[in-house]
Amino acid sequence: QVQLVESGGGLVQPGGSLRLSCAASGSIFSINTMGWNRQAPGKERELVADITSGGTTNYANSVKGRFAISRDNAKNTQYLQMNSLKPEDTAVYYCYSYINGRLHWGQGTQVTVSS
């Protein structure tokens, strides 16, 4: 059984930073693309960023230059460094990973940007 566990969400003031982590565990033979989506109240879930097994990254236009996705393959963990946070970044953030050829999701972590 493969599991993704997220951590690092919380409340931060505008202009602040947070770092999200997503650790995969279980019977893991291969991990391909890893990424983050988010869903704000009343809105559809949207892609934030993803990273391939080779390290190629992709970002939503709304977070380019502010967010950075990375991965530690030895730890089966991905990270999302979020800087210069804005109130519109408030959402539940979900990590996902293609593990052993199947898509897996984390449980979600709340990020709230407010003064």
Backbone bond lengths (Angstrom), bond angles and torsions (degrees), N, CA, C in turn:
res aa  C-N    CA-C-N  psi(-1)  N-CA   C-N-CA  omega(-1)  CA-C   N-CA-C  phi
1 Q - - - 1.460 - - 1.520 109.42 -
2 V 1.320 116.13 124.07 1.461 121.37 179.59 1.525 109.06 -94.91
3 Q 1.309 116.00 139.33 1.461 121.49 -179.13 1.516 109.61 -135.53
4 L 1.331 116.16 141.23 1.458 122.47 173.09 1.517 108.02 -113.99
5 V 1.323 116.68 127.34 1.458 121.40 -179.21 1.521 108.82 -120.48
6 E 1.332 115.31 122.70 1.455 121.35 -178.63 1.526 110.36 -97.76
7 S 1.327 114.96 154.84 1.456 121.32 173.53 1.518 108.96 -154.52
8 G 1.332 115.67 162.34 1.450 120.55 172.13 1.513 116.21 107.90
9 G 1.315 118.46 -3.47 1.458 119.20 178.68 1.520 111.22 -73.68
10 G 1.343 115.52 174.85 1.455 119.76 178.52 1.499 112.49 157.65
11 L 1.323 114.63 -164.80 1.457 122.76 -179.94 1.524 109.29 -102.44
12 V 1.329 115.92 131.91 1.458 120.77 -179.76 1.519 108.55 -142.67
13 Q 1.315 116.26 150.51 1.460 120.65 177.96 1.524 110.94 -78.70
14 P 1.317 117.14 154.45 1.477 119.52 175.31 1.518 110.83 -53.45
15 G 1.336 114.94 137.06 1.451 120.95 -177.21 1.516 113.69 90.17
16 G 1.317 116.51 -9.02 1.458 120.98 -179.06 1.513 113.52 -83.27
17 S 1.334 115.22 -175.49 1.462 121.82 -176.43 1.520 110.57 -131.58
18 L 1.316 114.84 151.40 1.454 123.15 171.31 1.519 108.44 -143.16
19 R 1.329 115.68 153.43 1.452 121.23 174.74 1.519 109.06 -124.76
20 L 1.320 115.70 119.42 1.451 121.21 176.67 1.529 109.83 -95.28
21 S 1.319 115.30 144.96 1.460 121.32 175.90 1.524 109.11 -125.04
22 C 1.318 115.77 151.75 1.460 121.37 178.28 1.521 107.28 -144.47
23 A 1.323 115.51 110.00 1.458 121.37 -176.60 1.524 110.81 -105.70
24 A 1.311 115.53 130.26 1.460 121.46 177.40 1.525 109.53 -96.55
25 S 1.330 115.46 140.72 1.456 120.02 177.98 1.527 109.54 -142.37
26 G 1.333 115.16 165.05 1.458 119.89 -178.67 1.519 110.80 114.70
27 S 1.312 114.55 -158.28 1.468 120.94 -179.59 1.530 109.18 -83.67
28 I 1.311 114.87 92.08 1.462 121.22 -174.83 1.522 110.07 -111.24
29 F 1.326 115.89 123.59 1.459 121.43 178.38 1.529 110.74 -109.53
30 S 1.331 115.43 -31.75 1.464 118.78 178.87 1.518 109.27 -156.09
31 I 1.344 114.72 144.89 1.462 121.65 174.47 1.514 107.69 -127.43
32 N 1.314 116.17 123.69 1.455 120.10 179.05 1.533 107.94 -98.53
33 T 1.290 117.67 -121.16 1.461 120.42 -177.14 1.526 111.52 -68.81
34 M 1.319 115.37 139.94 1.465 123.40 174.42 1.523 106.99 -123.59
35 G 1.322 116.35 152.55 1.454 117.31 -178.61 1.511 113.21 -169.44
36 W 1.334 113.09 -178.55 1.454 122.16 -179.15 1.526 109.68 -132.78
37 N 1.324 115.38 135.74 1.453 122.59 168.09 1.529 107.54 -117.39
38 R 1.317 115.74 166.29 1.464 119.20 174.06 1.523 109.52 -143.69
39 Q 1.323 113.94 155.79 1.452 120.12 178.46 1.524 109.64 -138.24
40 A 1.323 114.90 117.08 1.461 121.17 177.41 1.526 109.02 -91.05
41 P 1.321 117.83 157.07 1.466 120.39 179.67 1.523 112.11 -55.28
42 G 1.314 116.21 128.30 1.456 120.91 177.96 1.510 115.65 77.44
43 K 1.336 115.94 5.10 1.464 119.59 -178.79 1.520 110.63 -121.67
44 E 1.329 115.08 162.37 1.457 119.89 177.36 1.528 110.21 -77.62
45 R 1.338 114.21 155.71 1.460 118.59 175.46 1.525 109.23 -66.43
46 E 1.333 116.49 139.33 1.468 121.18 -178.55 1.520 110.66 -133.25
47 L 1.327 113.71 152.47 1.454 119.74 176.55 1.526 109.61 -70.53
48 V 1.319 116.03 136.65 1.456 121.89 173.84 1.531 110.09 -102.17
49 A 1.327 115.52 -54.15 1.463 120.28 -178.65 1.514 109.17 -164.45
50 D 1.329 115.38 154.28 1.457 118.73 171.34 1.521 109.45 -145.16
51 I 1.333 114.46 165.68 1.461 120.85 -177.28 1.517 108.18 -145.40
52 T 1.321 116.32 131.61 1.457 120.57 -179.25 1.524 110.71 -81.33
53 S 1.301 116.14 172.71 1.468 120.17 177.89 1.520 111.15 -63.98
54 G 1.327 116.70 -24.34 1.455 120.86 178.49 1.519 113.90 -87.66
55 G 1.339 115.79 -3.82 1.453 119.39 176.52 1.523 115.62 97.64
56 T 1.314 117.42 3.53 1.465 119.86 176.94 1.519 109.79 -73.60
57 T 1.319 115.93 130.98 1.463 121.09 -175.85 1.528 111.64 -110.93
58 N 1.322 113.77 157.14 1.459 121.62 179.68 1.519 107.21 -145.10
59 Y 1.343 116.72 136.32 1.466 120.70 -175.97 1.528 111.02 -131.19
60 A 1.317 114.98 148.62 1.454 119.77 168.48 1.525 108.32 -66.92
61 N 1.315 116.45 146.43 1.471 120.11 -178.64 1.529 111.20 -57.41
62 S 1.324 116.55 -33.83 1.464 120.50 -175.57 1.523 113.67 -68.35
63 V 1.335 117.96 -16.20 1.465 120.02 -177.54 1.526 112.96 -118.59
64 K 1.312 117.62 -2.87 1.471 120.37 -179.50 1.524 110.37 -58.40
65 G 1.323 115.35 135.14 1.458 120.90 -179.97 1.514 114.02 84.58
66 R 1.343 117.08 -11.07 1.467 120.27 -179.70 1.531 111.88 -115.86
67 F 1.315 116.73 -34.74 1.463 121.71 -177.97 1.532 109.76 -107.97
68 A 1.323 115.83 150.07 1.459 121.08 175.64 1.524 109.32 -137.72
69 I 1.325 115.04 126.31 1.465 120.46 177.26 1.522 108.64 -100.26
70 S 1.321 116.09 143.17 1.460 121.05 177.63 1.524 108.50 -149.19
71 R 1.329 115.21 169.72 1.465 119.50 -179.93 1.516 109.88 -146.45
72 D 1.314 114.75 149.95 1.459 122.33 174.49 1.523 105.91 -119.48
73 N 1.315 115.92 99.78 1.466 119.57 -174.45 1.528 112.28 -65.20
74 A 1.313 117.33 -29.52 1.469 120.36 179.76 1.525 110.95 -67.16
75 K 1.327 116.08 -27.35 1.456 121.17 -178.74 1.525 112.65 -104.73
76 N 1.337 117.04 0.81 1.473 121.19 -177.13 1.527 111.23 52.85
77 T 1.317 115.07 41.69 1.459 120.64 -173.45 1.522 110.26 -130.12
78 Q 1.326 115.25 142.15 1.447 120.75 173.47 1.526 108.87 -119.84
79 Y 1.322 114.75 157.72 1.452 121.17 -177.14 1.526 109.84 -132.47
80 L 1.319 115.22 152.72 1.456 121.21 171.88 1.523 107.40 -131.74
81 Q 1.316 115.80 106.11 1.463 121.44 175.68 1.518 108.09 -87.04
82 M 1.325 115.92 120.44 1.459 121.42 -176.82 1.519 109.23 -115.69
83 N 1.320 116.63 116.21 1.458 123.04 179.79 1.524 110.08 -115.94
84 S 1.319 115.66 164.68 1.473 121.81 178.11 1.522 110.79 48.19
85 L 1.313 115.60 48.12 1.461 120.48 -175.47 1.525 111.64 -65.10
86 K 1.332 114.43 145.19 1.460 122.55 -179.02 1.529 109.45 -120.24
87 P 1.315 117.87 157.30 1.472 119.55 177.50 1.526 112.49 -55.16
88 E 1.325 117.21 -32.94 1.468 119.96 179.99 1.523 113.27 -72.11
89 D 1.321 117.73 -5.94 1.466 120.76 173.48 1.536 111.66 -82.95
90 T 1.319 116.61 -6.77 1.457 120.65 179.43 1.527 110.32 -61.46
91 A 1.326 116.01 124.66 1.460 121.20 -176.57 1.527 108.91 -177.57
92 V 1.321 114.73 171.13 1.457 120.09 166.26 1.529 106.97 -90.26
93 Y 1.310 115.73 126.86 1.469 121.68 -177.72 1.528 109.01 -102.07
94 Y 1.321 115.05 129.03 1.462 122.27 -179.10 1.526 109.11 -116.94
95 C 1.308 116.27 129.65 1.455 118.81 172.78 1.525 109.00 -92.63
96 Y 1.313 115.49 156.76 1.466 120.47 175.14 1.524 108.70 -145.32
97 S 1.312 114.66 157.38 1.462 120.68 178.13 1.520 109.42 -151.00
98 Y 1.309 115.10 142.20 1.461 120.58 171.52 1.525 107.26 -90.76
99 I 1.319 114.88 104.40 1.456 122.26 -175.23 1.513 109.20 -117.70
100 N 1.319 115.22 126.91 1.479 120.29 -179.15 1.530 111.04 53.54
101 G 1.334 115.90 34.57 1.453 120.76 176.70 1.514 115.91 82.57
102 R 1.331 117.51 2.90 1.453 120.69 -178.67 1.524 110.13 -123.37
103 L 1.332 115.68 150.73 1.453 122.11 -179.93 1.532 109.64 -85.54
104 H 1.322 115.16 129.07 1.461 121.41 177.75 1.521 109.34 -125.05
105 W 1.341 116.37 147.13 1.455 122.34 -178.72 1.521 111.32 -120.58
106 G 1.324 115.13 147.80 1.448 120.84 170.16 1.521 110.38 -80.69
107 Q 1.332 115.73 175.34 1.464 120.90 -174.35 1.531 112.52 -82.67
108 G 1.307 116.66 -13.46 1.460 120.64 -179.64 1.517 111.43 96.57
109 T 1.327 115.44 143.78 1.457 121.06 176.52 1.531 108.68 -137.16
110 Q 1.313 116.19 136.62 1.462 121.15 -175.92 1.522 110.52 -81.35
111 V 1.312 116.04 131.01 1.461 123.03 171.51 1.525 106.95 -119.10
112 T 1.323 116.57 122.75 1.457 122.07 179.95 1.522 108.85 -123.36
113 V 1.315 115.92 122.99 1.466 121.82 179.47 1.528 107.21 -111.29
114 S 1.319 115.29 109.71 1.458 119.97 -174.77 1.515 110.06 -159.04
115 S 1.326 115.22 147.85 1.454 119.75 175.21 1.526 110.74 -93.08
